[in-house]
Amino acid sequence: MNAFDEEKIKQGVRLILEGLGEDTEREGLKDTPERVMRLYRETMSGMGEDAGDHLSRVFGVETGELVIEKDITFYSTCEHHMMPFFGKAAIAYIPDKKVVGLSKLARTVETFSRRLQLQEQLTAQIADAVFEQLGAKGVLVMLEAEHTCMTMRGVKKPGSKTLTLAARGIYETDAEAKEQVLRLMR
């Protein structure tokens, strides 16, 4: 992972605990900085990855029929509050003589979601990667997520969902094609 500094993260967690008035040497907290560092190493693992690597192994196809993969579970961390948000992603694309293995679409979602993120940015990054790497005729990406910064703090509205959409290629200009795919994605 690029620039991942385990010691700085552990020091930061100790400072937060001290700022909360906690005793960092008490039994329940003694190993917390190490645990939090490991948590961040895992949940931020996409920072050092290139999502294009997952989309580089393609297969030739004769047809250019619509491909949809939906209900791809993802977990991410909001860069504003560093709190989790999670949900489902759906990716639709029209191939131009090449497709990618279906697991690679899910890996692309995972790579981008395992970073400090904004949902709007995450949606666009996935759409751009699929569109550019596959040379697809059109790409539509939809994310639906619950943000703990809205459910646990602030307005405290559990169950509220944020829906974002990114369209590339023909889905930017053909409203009928876009609407048809959106119906299939839901």
C-alpha positions as a Markdown table, in Angstrom:
| # | Residue | x | y | z |
|---|---|---|---|---|
| 1 | Met | 0.0 | 0.0 | 0.0 |
| 2 | Asn | 1.3 | 3.4 | -0.9 |
| 3 | Ala | 2.5 | 5.6 | 2.0 |
| 4 | Phe | 0.7 | 3.5 | 4.7 |
| 5 | Asp | 2.5 | 4.3 | 7.9 |
| 6 | Glu | 1.5 | 1.9 | 10.6 |
| 7 | Glu | 3.2 | 3.8 | 13.4 |
| 8 | Lys | 1.6 | 7.1 | 12.6 |
| 9 | Ile | -1.9 | 5.5 | 12.6 |
| 10 | Lys | -1.3 | 3.9 | 16.0 |
| 11 | Gln | 0.0 | 7.2 | 17.4 |
| 12 | Gly | -3.0 | 9.0 | 16.0 |
| 13 | Val | -5.4 | 6.5 | 17.6 |
| 14 | Arg | -3.6 | 6.9 | 21.0 |
| 15 | Leu | -4.0 | 10.7 | 20.6 |
| 16 | Ile | -7.7 | 10.3 | 20.0 |
| 17 | Leu | -8.1 | 8.1 | 23.0 |
| 18 | Glu | -6.2 | 10.5 | 25.2 |
| 19 | Gly | -8.3 | 13.4 | 23.8 |
| 20 | Leu | -11.4 | 11.5 | 24.8 |
| 21 | Gly | -9.9 | 11.3 | 28.4 |
| 22 | Glu | -9.2 | 7.6 | 28.2 |
| 23 | Asp | -6.3 | 5.7 | 29.7 |
| 24 | Thr | -4.5 | 4.1 | 26.7 |
| 25 | Glu | -2.9 | 1.6 | 29.1 |
| 26 | Arg | -6.1 | 0.1 | 30.5 |
| 27 | Glu | -6.8 | -3.5 | 29.5 |
| 28 | Gly | -9.6 | -2.8 | 27.0 |
| 29 | Leu | -7.7 | -0.1 | 25.1 |
| 30 | Lys | -4.1 | -1.3 | 25.3 |
| 31 | Asp | -4.3 | -3.1 | 21.9 |
| 32 | Thr | -6.8 | -0.7 | 20.3 |
| 33 | Pro | -4.2 | 1.3 | 18.3 |
| 34 | Glu | -2.9 | -2.0 | 16.8 |
| 35 | Arg | -6.4 | -3.2 | 16.0 |
| 36 | Val | -7.4 | 0.1 | 14.4 |
| 37 | Met | -4.2 | 0.2 | 12.3 |
| 38 | Arg | -5.0 | -3.4 | 11.0 |
| 39 | Leu | -8.6 | -2.2 | 10.3 |
| 40 | Tyr | -7.3 | 0.7 | 8.2 |
| 41 | Arg | -4.8 | -1.5 | 6.4 |
| 42 | Glu | -7.6 | -3.7 | 5.3 |
| 43 | Thr | -10.4 | -1.2 | 4.6 |
| 44 | Met | -8.0 | 1.3 | 2.8 |
| 45 | Ser | -6.3 | -1.4 | 0.7 |
| 46 | Gly | -7.6 | 0.0 | -2.5 |
| 47 | Met | -5.4 | 3.1 | -2.2 |
| 48 | Gly | -2.4 | 1.3 | -3.5 |
| 49 | Glu | -4.2 | -0.6 | -6.3 |
| 50 | Asp | -4.9 | 0.2 | -9.9 |
| 51 | Ala | -8.5 | -0.8 | -10.7 |
| 52 | Gly | -7.5 | -1.0 | -14.4 |
| 53 | Asp | -5.5 | -4.1 | -13.5 |
| 54 | His | -8.7 | -6.0 | -12.8 |
| 55 | Leu | -10.2 | -4.9 | -16.1 |
| 56 | Ser | -7.1 | -5.7 | -18.3 |
| 57 | Arg | -7.9 | -9.4 | -18.9 |
| 58 | Val | -10.6 | -9.3 | -21.5 |
| 59 | Phe | -12.3 | -11.9 | -23.8 |
| 60 | Gly | -13.3 | -11.3 | -27.4 |
| 61 | Val | -17.0 | -11.5 | -28.2 |
| 62 | Glu | -19.0 | -11.4 | -31.5 |
| 63 | Thr | -22.0 | -9.7 | -29.9 |
| 64 | Gly | -22.4 | -6.3 | -28.4 |
| 65 | Glu | -25.4 | -7.2 | -26.1 |
| 66 | Leu | -26.0 | -5.6 | -22.8 |
| 67 | Val | -24.2 | -6.9 | -19.7 |
| 68 | Ile | -25.5 | -6.1 | -16.2 |
| 69 | Glu | -24.0 | -7.1 | -12.9 |
| 70 | Lys | -26.0 | -5.9 | -9.9 |
| 71 | Asp | -26.2 | -6.3 | -6.1 |
| 72 | Ile | -22.5 | -6.0 | -5.7 |
| 73 | Thr | -22.1 | -5.4 | -2.0 |
| 74 | Phe | -19.5 | -2.7 | -1.1 |
| 75 | Tyr | -18.2 | -1.0 | 2.0 |
| 76 | Ser | -16.4 | 2.3 | 2.0 |
| 77 | Thr | -15.3 | 5.1 | 4.3 |
| 78 | Cys | -16.6 | 8.6 | 3.9 |
| 79 | Glu | -13.7 | 11.1 | 3.6 |
| 80 | His | -15.7 | 13.8 | 5.4 |
| 81 | His | -16.2 | 12.0 | 8.7 |
| 82 | Met | -14.1 | 8.9 | 8.2 |
| 83 | Met | -17.3 | 6.9 | 9.0 |
| 84 | Pro | -18.5 | 3.8 | 7.0 |
| 85 | Phe | -21.0 | 3.8 | 4.2 |
| 86 | Phe | -22.1 | 0.6 | 2.6 |
| 87 | Gly | -24.6 | -0.6 | 0.0 |
| 88 | Lys | -25.0 | -2.2 | -3.4 |
| 89 | Ala | -23.6 | -1.4 | -6.8 |
| 90 | Ala | -24.9 | -2.2 | -10.2 |
| 91 | Ile | -22.9 | -2.0 | -13.4 |
| 92 | Ala | -24.3 | -2.1 | -16.9 |
| 93 | Tyr | -22.2 | -1.9 | -20.1 |
| 94 | Ile | -22.5 | -2.5 | -23.8 |
| 95 | Pro | -19.3 | -4.2 | -25.0 |
| 96 | Asp | -17.5 | -3.3 | -28.1 |
| 97 | Lys | -16.0 | -6.7 | -29.1 |
| 98 | Lys | -14.6 | -7.5 | -25.6 |
| 99 | Val | -16.0 | -8.4 | -22.2 |
| 100 | Val | -14.3 | -8.9 | -18.8 |
| 101 | Gly | -14.9 | -11.7 | -16.3 |
| 102 | Leu | -17.8 | -10.8 | -14.0 |
| 103 | Ser | -15.7 | -11.1 | -10.9 |
| 104 | Lys | -13.5 | -8.3 | -12.3 |
| 105 | Leu | -16.4 | -5.9 | -12.1 |
| 106 | Ala | -16.9 | -6.7 | -8.5 |
| 107 | Arg | -13.1 | -6.3 | -7.9 |
| 108 | Thr | -13.2 | -2.9 | -9.5 |
| 109 | Val | -15.9 | -1.8 | -7.2 |
| 110 | Glu | -13.9 | -3.1 | -4.2 |
| 111 | Thr | -10.7 | -1.4 | -5.3 |
| 112 | Phe | -12.3 | 2.0 | -5.5 |
| 113 | Ser | -14.5 | 1.5 | -2.4 |
| 114 | Arg | -11.5 | 0.6 | -0.2 |
| 115 | Arg | -10.3 | 4.2 | -0.1 |
| 116 | Leu | -11.5 | 7.4 | 1.6 |
| 117 | Gln | -14.4 | 8.2 | -0.7 |
| 118 | Leu | -17.4 | 10.2 | -1.6 |
| 119 | Gln | -20.2 | 8.1 | -3.0 |
| 120 | Glu | -20.5 | 10.5 | -6.0 |
| 121 | Gln | -16.8 | 10.1 | -6.8 |
| 122 | Leu | -16.9 | 6.3 | -6.3 |
| 123 | Thr | -19.7 | 6.0 | -8.8 |
| 124 | Ala | -17.9 | 8.1 | -11.4 |
| 125 | Gln | -14.6 | 6.3 | -10.9 |
| 126 | Ile | -16.2 | 2.9 | -11.5 |
| 127 | Ala | -18.0 | 4.2 | -14.6 |
| 128 | Asp | -14.8 | 5.8 | -16.0 |
| 129 | Ala | -12.7 | 2.7 | -15.4 |
| 130 | Val | -15.2 | 0.3 | -17.1 |
| 131 | Phe | -15.8 | 2.7 | -20.0 |
| 132 | Glu | -12.1 | 3.5 | -20.6 |
| 133 | Gln | -10.6 | 0.1 | -19.9 |
| 134 | Leu | -13.1 | -2.0 | -21.9 |
| 135 | Gly | -13.8 | 0.6 | -24.6 |
| 136 | Ala | -17.4 | 0.0 | -24.0 |
| 137 | Lys | -20.1 | 1.7 | -26.1 |
| 138 | Gly | -22.0 | 2.7 | -23.0 |
| 139 | Val | -21.7 | 2.3 | -19.2 |
| 140 | Leu | -24.2 | 3.0 | -16.5 |
| 141 | Val | -23.2 | 2.6 | -12.8 |
| 142 | Met | -25.7 | 3.0 | -9.9 |
| 143 | Leu | -24.8 | 2.9 | -6.2 |
| 144 | Glu | -27.3 | 2.8 | -3.4 |
| 145 | Ala | -25.8 | 3.2 | 0.1 |
| 146 | Glu | -26.5 | 4.0 | 3.7 |
| 147 | His | -24.1 | 6.5 | 5.3 |
| 148 | Thr | -23.4 | 6.1 | 9.0 |
| 149 | Cys | -22.6 | 9.8 | 9.2 |
| 150 | Met | -26.3 | 10.3 | 8.6 |
| 151 | Thr | -27.7 | 7.4 | 10.6 |
| 152 | Met | -25.5 | 7.6 | 13.8 |
| 153 | Arg | -24.8 | 11.3 | 14.1 |
| 154 | Gly | -26.1 | 14.6 | 12.6 |
| 155 | Val | -29.7 | 14.2 | 11.4 |
| 156 | Lys | -29.8 | 10.6 | 12.7 |
| 157 | Lys | -32.0 | 9.1 | 10.0 |
| 158 | Pro | -31.4 | 5.3 | 10.0 |
| 159 | Gly | -32.4 | 3.5 | 6.9 |
| 160 | Ser | -32.0 | 6.6 | 4.6 |
| 161 | Lys | -30.3 | 5.7 | 1.4 |
| 162 | Thr | -28.3 | 7.8 | -1.1 |
| 163 | Leu | -28.6 | 6.8 | -4.8 |
| 164 | Thr | -25.9 | 7.9 | -7.3 |
| 165 | Leu | -25.7 | 7.3 | -11.0 |
| 166 | Ala | -23.0 | 7.8 | -13.6 |
| 167 | Ala | -23.6 | 7.4 | -17.3 |
| 168 | Arg | -20.9 | 7.2 | -20.0 |
| 169 | Gly | -21.1 | 6.8 | -23.8 |
| 170 | Ile | -24.5 | 6.1 | -25.3 |
| 171 | Tyr | -26.2 | 6.4 | -21.9 |
| 172 | Glu | -25.3 | 10.0 | -21.8 |
| 173 | Thr | -27.2 | 10.8 | -24.9 |
| 174 | Asp | -29.9 | 8.1 | -25.4 |
| 175 | Ala | -32.5 | 8.6 | -22.7 |
| 176 | Glu | -34.6 | 5.7 | -23.8 |
| 177 | Ala | -31.7 | 3.2 | -23.6 |
| 178 | Lys | -30.8 | 4.7 | -20.3 |
| 179 | Glu | -34.3 | 4.3 | -18.9 |
| 180 | Gln | -34.5 | 0.7 | -20.2 |
| 181 | Val | -31.3 | -0.2 | -18.3 |
| 182 | Leu | -32.3 | 1.5 | -15.2 |
| 183 | Arg | -35.5 | -0.6 | -15.1 |
| 184 | Leu | -33.4 | -3.8 | -15.4 |
| 185 | Met | -31.0 | -2.6 | -12.7 |
| 186 | Arg | -33.7 | -2.1 | -10.0 |
